[in-house]
Amino acid sequence: MVSDIRRTFVKTVKEIDWMDDVTKKRAVDKALAMTTHIAYAEELLDDKKLENYYSGLNVDTDNYLYFMANVSVFKTDNSIGRLWKLVNKTEWIQRATPITINAYYSLTENSIQFPAAILQGIFFDKNRLRAMNYGSIGTIIGHEITHGFDDEGKQYDKEGNLNDWWAENTNRAFIEKAQCIIDQYSTYIVPEVGINLNGINTQGENIADNAGIKEAYLAYKSWVEANGEEPQLPGLNYTAKQIFWISTANVWCTKDRKQSLKQDVLTDNHVPAKYRIIVPFSNSEYFAKDFNCPLGSKMNPQHKCQVW
């Protein structure tokens, strides 16, 4: 799935009309250079490597405070020890723990991580419809890939170095498209707290949400073209493509206290979960087609925003 969605992103880059050829090539090179870490590091199953890594940790104490101080020293020594070494993008020590239910993009490594804990439950199951998997974990994969090309990620090259690799005209076109996203999200008022979404603070995540869903959907369409249409689920009057969108929405099914919701709107770089669905869906011509939304309706507005 990671390969499929990355391939879809590369295809999208090659086809868009607002990038010059040189910047396109650099974007494609960066996407193809992205290192992937899935589930867990193999080193975690190697007792000798683990023993060697923790050999410098002093655990000979029954005092909790002393033990935590030793752990702090151990971590600091390891960090300082790497200071003059070349960056190792496949190093297992710096990966997220397998029990983490999250996914990540690293700017300085140009890498994506999907720990084992997010590869189960509503996110992924190899025995269910591909539409469900592409709609859930697939959109997250696309989201993390796109972080390499959002307002912050675009400032780093394929090696993870802070480097301006954009042609001036193409950069202006990106800023214009990003502004559309900023303005669009800023018009949404969260009725529970009476506050507008902050389109500026959340632009990177919003760019990644919109593109990630699109990439996963197009990757699923390619899978269907190669393998055939999937059947409807028993008892549900939805097509497989409609199930894709429902699975995406299920990922962000949450319930918030008003105080928590207010804090998220004011401080989080993500918009509240509800708007991670209704705004990107309303920007998608594919969603409108699959659910027959009339042009000009709430979920199929005339004016749509999209960067990638």
C-alpha positions in Angstrom: 0.0 0.0 0.0 2.8 2.4 0.8 4.4 1.7 -2.6 1.0 2.1 -4.4 0.2 5.4 -2.7 3.8 6.8 -3.2 3.5 5.8 -6.9 0.2 7.7 -7.0 1.7 10.8 -5.5 4.6 10.7 -8.0 2.0 10.4 -10.8 0.1 13.3 -9.5 3.2 15.5 -9.3 4.1 14.6 -12.9 0.6 15.6 -14.1 0.0 18.9 -12.2 0.2 22.0 -14.4 1.5 24.6 -11.9 5.0 23.2 -11.4 7.9 23.7 -13.7 9.8 20.6 -15.0 12.9 21.1 -12.9 11.0 21.4 -9.6 8.8 18.5 -10.6 11.8 16.3 -11.0 13.2 17.3 -7.6 9.8 16.6 -6.0 9.7 13.1 -7.6 13.2 12.4 -6.5 12.3 13.4 -2.9 9.2 11.2 -2.9 11.2 8.2 -4.2 14.0 8.8 -1.7 11.6 8.7 1.3 12.7 6.0 3.7 9.9 3.8 5.1 9.6 2.2 8.6 6.7 -0.1 9.0 5.5 -1.9 12.2 8.7 -2.4 14.2 12.5 -2.6 13.9 13.9 -6.1 13.3 16.6 -5.2 15.9 14.0 -5.4 18.7 14.0 -9.2 18.2 17.8 -9.4 18.5 18.8 -9.9 22.2 22.5 -9.3 21.5 21.8 -5.9 19.9 19.5 -4.9 22.7 22.0 -6.0 25.4 24.8 -4.1 23.6 22.7 -1.0 23.3 21.7 -0.9 27.0 25.1 -2.0 28.3 25.9 1.6 29.3 22.7 1.9 31.4 23.3 1.5 35.1 20.3 -0.3 36.6 22.0 -1.3 39.9 19.8 0.7 42.2 16.4 0.2 44.0 15.9 4.0 44.2 13.5 5.2 41.5 14.8 8.7 41.4 18.4 7.5 40.9 17.3 5.0 38.3 15.5 7.8 36.3 18.6 10.0 36.6 20.6 7.1 35.2 18.2 6.8 32.3 18.5 10.5 31.6 22.3 10.4 31.6 22.2 7.3 29.3 19.9 9.0 26.8 22.0 12.2 26.9 25.2 10.3 26.3 23.7 8.5 23.3 22.5 11.7 21.8 25.9 13.5 22.2 27.6 10.4 20.9 25.8 10.7 17.6 26.6 14.4 17.2 29.5 14.0 14.9 28.3 10.9 13.1 26.6 10.8 9.7 22.8 10.5 9.9 21.7 6.9 9.6 18.2 7.0 8.1 17.6 3.3 8.9 18.8 3.4 12.5 16.3 1.5 14.7 17.0 3.3 17.9 15.2 6.5 16.8 12.0 4.9 15.6 8.7 5.2 17.3 7.8 2.4 19.7 5.6 -0.4 18.1 2.9 0.3 20.7 2.4 3.9 19.4 -1.0 4.5 17.7 0.3 7.2 15.4 2.2 7.8 12.2 5.0 10.2 11.5 7.0 12.1 8.8 10.5 13.2 9.7 11.6 16.4 8.0 15.3 15.9 8.6 15.4 12.2 7.6 12.8 12.4 4.8 11.2 9.3 6.3 7.8 8.0 7.2 6.9 5.7 10.1 3.8 3.5 10.7 4.2 1.7 14.0 2.6 -1.8 14.5 -0.2 -0.4 16.8 -1.7 1.7 14.0 -1.8 -1.3 11.7 -4.8 -3.0 13.3 -8.4 -2.3 14.4 -10.2 0.3 12.3 -7.0 1.1 10.5 -6.0 -2.1 8.8 -6.9 -5.8 8.5 -5.6 -7.8 5.6 -8.8 -9.9 5.5 -11.2 -7.1 4.8 -12.1 -5.1 1.7 -9.2 -3.2 0.2 -11.6 -0.2 0.1 -11.6 -0.2 3.9 -7.9 -0.4 4.2 -7.2 2.2 1.6 -9.8 4.5 3.2 -8.3 4.1 6.7 -4.6 3.5 6.9 -4.2 4.4 3.2 -5.3 8.0 3.8 -2.8 8.2 6.7 0.0 6.9 4.5 -0.9 9.5 1.9 -1.1 12.1 4.6 2.5 11.4 5.9 4.0 11.3 2.4 2.4 14.7 1.7 4.0 16.2 4.8 7.2 16.1 2.8 5.6 18.6 0.5 3.4 20.8 2.7 4.3 24.4 3.7 7.1 23.2 6.1 8.2 19.9 4.4 8.7 21.7 1.1 11.6 23.6 2.7 13.7 20.4 3.0 15.3 18.5 0.2 15.4 14.8 -0.4 18.3 14.4 2.0 16.5 16.1 4.8 18.6 19.3 4.6 17.0 22.8 4.9 17.3 23.8 1.2 15.2 25.8 -1.2 14.7 23.5 -4.2 11.7 25.4 -5.7 11.7 27.6 -8.8 10.4 31.0 -8.0 7.3 30.8 -10.1 6.4 27.4 -8.9 6.8 28.5 -5.3 4.5 31.4 -5.9 1.9 29.0 -7.3 2.2 26.7 -4.2 1.7 29.7 -1.9 -1.4 30.7 -3.8 -2.9 27.2 -3.6 -2.0 27.0 0.1 -3.7 30.3 0.7 -6.9 28.8 -0.8 -6.7 26.1 1.9 -6.0 28.7 4.6 -8.9 30.9 3.6 -11.3 28.0 3.2 -10.7 26.4 6.6 -10.8 29.8 8.3 -14.4 30.3 7.2 -15.6 27.3 9.3 -17.0 28.2 12.7 -17.0 25.5 15.3 -20.5 26.0 16.7 -19.9 24.3 20.1 -17.4 27.0 21.0 -18.2 29.8 18.6 -14.7 30.1 17.2 -13.4 30.0 13.6 -10.8 27.4 12.7 -7.3 28.8 12.4 -6.4 28.2 8.7 -2.9 29.5 9.2 -1.8 27.3 12.1 -3.3 24.2 10.6 -2.4 24.7 6.9 0.3 21.9 6.8 -2.0 19.3 8.3 -4.9 20.4 6.1 -2.8 20.2 2.9 -1.7 16.7 4.0 -5.3 15.7 4.8 -6.7 16.8 1.4 -3.9 15.2 -0.6 -3.6 12.1 1.5 -7.3 11.2 0.9 -7.0 11.9 -2.8 -3.8 9.8 -3.1 -5.3 6.8 -1.3 -8.5 7.0 -3.3 -6.6 7.1 -6.6 -4.3 4.3 -5.5 -7.4 2.2 -4.6 -8.9 3.0 -8.1 -5.7 1.7 -9.6 -5.9 -1.5 -7.5 -9.5 -2.0 -8.7 -8.5 -1.5 -12.3 -5.9 -4.3 -11.9 -7.9 -6.7 -9.7 -11.6 -6.0 -10.4 -14.4 -4.4 -8.4 -14.9 -5.5 -4.9 -18.3 -6.9 -3.7 -20.7 -5.0 -1.5 -20.6 -5.9 2.2 -23.6 -8.0 3.4 -26.4 -5.9 4.8 -24.9 -2.6 3.7 -26.3 -0.8 0.6 -23.0 0.9 -0.2 -20.6 0.4 -3.1 -17.0 -0.4 -2.4 -16.0 3.1 -3.3 -18.5 4.5 -0.9 -17.1 2.2 1.8 -13.7 3.8 1.1 -15.1 7.2 2.2 -17.0 5.8 5.2 -13.8 4.0 6.4 -11.9 7.3 6.1 -14.6 9.1 8.2 -14.5 6.3 10.8 -10.8 7.0 11.5 -11.8 10.4 12.9 -14.9 9.4 14.9 -14.4 11.2 18.2 -16.3 12.8 21.0 -14.8 15.9 22.7 -15.6 17.9 25.8 -16.3 21.5 25.0 -13.1 22.7 26.9 -11.0 20.2 25.0 -12.5 21.3 21.7 -11.8 24.9 22.4 -8.2 24.2 23.3 -7.8 22.2 20.0 -9.2 25.0 17.9 -7.0 27.7 19.6 -3.7 25.8 19.8 -3.6 22.5 17.8 -2.0 22.4 14.4 -4.7 19.9 13.4 -8.3 21.0 13.0 -10.9 19.1 15.1 -11.6 15.6 13.8 -15.0 16.5 12.2 -13.3 19.0 9.9 -10.6 16.6 8.9 -13.5 14.8 7.1 -16.1 17.3 5.9 -13.7 19.8 4.4 -11.4 17.4 2.4 -14.5 15.5 1.3 -16.2 18.7 0.1 -13.0 19.4 -1.9 -13.1 16.1 -3.7 -14.8 15.6 -7.0 -14.5 11.9 -6.4 -16.5 12.0 -3.2 -19.2 14.1 -4.9 -19.4 11.6 -7.8 -19.5 8.5 -5.6 -22.4 10.0 -3.4 -24.1 11.9 -6.2 -23.8 15.3 -4.4 -25.3 18.0 -6.6 -22.9 20.7 -7.7 -23.3 23.7 -5.4 -24.4 21.6 -2.4 -22.6 21.7 1.0 -20.5 18.7 0.2 -19.9 19.6 -3.4 -19.3 23.4 -3.6 -18.5 25.2 -6.8 -15.2 26.5 -5.4 -12.8 23.8 -4.2 -9.2 23.9 -2.9 -6.4 21.5 -3.5 -2.6 21.8 -3.5 -1.6 18.3 -4.5 
